[in-house]
Amino acid sequence: MALYGSEAWWKAIEDGRIPKHEVQGTISRVYMTGHGDWPEFELDTGAVKTRWTRIGDQALYREGREAKVEYVIQKRRKAVLGQLEQEEVIRIFICLEAGE
């Protein structure tokens, strides 16, 4: 359809040819994975907990804050770890408390 990250890819997201998904809830955990060098956070929707890579200003990710993650399902040419698709984050919104 469109090369990942290209102007055509973003246009396909904008016009809905590549469907956009979202999950929102409360940040329930902020931590490092891998060899202690990959920043992630856990988002609790009340029904399910999902894990996401922290992008942007790391200081914004605090337990108890409300957040929303917008993403698309990106199809791969070859399977990675048996998966032909991955969730590709478009934006992360974090609600700041009053006075911050």
Secondary structure, DSSP 8 states (H G I E B T S, - for coil): ---TTSHHHHHHHHTTSS-EEEEEEEEEEEEEETTTTEEEEEEE-SS-EEEEE--S-GGG--TT-EEEEEEEEEEEEEEETTEEEEEEEEEEEE---TT-
